[in-house]
Amino acid sequence: MCSTAAQAKKKEMNAGELVSRVVQDVSGAMGVQVIYIGDKLGLFKMLAEAKDGMTSKALAEKAKCHIRYVETWCQAAVAHSFLETETSFDVGSPDGSRRYWMTAAQKEVLATEGARSFQGGA
């Protein structure tokens, strides 16, 4: 049980602050899933090795995954700043023609095992 003294010291959040906290927590949970899938399927490594990036279609073919799932994963990874894409980002690319790539920092953190800042492999 919490003591009343501990409860009294804690600042009570207003509704707006709580909504912000919930959104951050949900976003974090989704980000973990994006990292897990990208790491487990090798999507980050494949993109990191591609000199000029890859289309989601090429990535799906290389990973032996359905294009729709890979395109959705790529869009989520862009939303979390784990990947880059063209600045004119329209929702959906059913033909898999949108190109995705990783910056040097993204490669180090998400695709370079052994790097001090590597966050994959969980």
N, C-alpha and C positions, 0 to 999 in steps of 0.2 A: 504494500500500500504506500501511496505517496503521503508524505507529511504535509500538513497545512502550511508549514513554513516554506517548504520547497514550492508548493503551489502558489503561494503569495508572491514569491520572488519572480516567478515566470510571468512574462508579459502576455496578457491575453491577446490573441490575434483577432482582428476584425474579419468580417466576411471576405473582403477583398484580398487580404493577406492570406487567408486560408485557401481561397480559390487559386491564388498564385502558387502556393506551396503544393497543392494537389496536382496542378498542371505540371510543375517541375518534376514531381515524383513520377507521374505517369510517363512523361517524356523520357526520364532517366530509365525507367523500366523498359520502354520500347527501344531505346538506344542500346541497352544491353543485349536485347534479342537480335538487333541488326548486327552487332559485333559478333555475337555467337554464330549466327548463320554464315556471315562472311568468312569467319575464321574456319569453321567446321567444313564448309564446302570449298575452301581455298579461293574464294572470289577476290578477297583483298590481294592475295599473292599474285593471282593471274593478272589483275589490273596493274599491280605494281610493276610487273615484268613487261607489260606492254608499253613500248616506247612512246607511242602517240595515243595511248588510251585504247579503249575498245567500245564497240557498239554493244548494246545489251544482247543483241542477237548473237554476235560472235562470242560473247562471254557465256551465254546460255549453251551454245554448241560446245564450247571448250569444257564447260563444267558438267555437260550432259544433264542439263536441267531444262524445264519448260520455260520458254521465252517470257511468258506472262509473269511467272514467279520472279524471274531474274530482273525484269523491268521494274516490278513493284519493289523489290529489294533495293535496286539502284536508286529509285526515287526516295525511299526512306533513308538511305545512306546519305544522299545529298541533303535532305532535310535536317539531318543530324551533323552536317559538315564533315562527314567521313569520306565523301567523294565530291568531285567537281563535274559540272556539265556545262553546256552552252548557256549563255546568259538568257536567251529567249527560251524559257522553260514552260512549255505547254503541258498541261496534265495529260498523261498517257502517251505512249508511243507504241501502239500495237504492232507496228512492223519491225520494231527493234532497231531503228536507225539512229537513235540518239546515242552520242558518244559520251563516254564517262572516262575520267582519269583521276589520278591521285597526285597531290602535291608531295614534295619531299618530306614534309612533316607528317602527312597522312601515311606515307609509306613507312616511315620510321616507327610510328606509333602502332600501326595496325597490320603491317606486313613483314617487318624485319625482326625475325626471332633473334634473340641475343642482344638486340639494342637495349640500352638502359631504359628507354622510355616505352618499350614494347608492351602493349596491353592485351594482346591476344593470348590464345592458348589456355584459357580458363577452363 
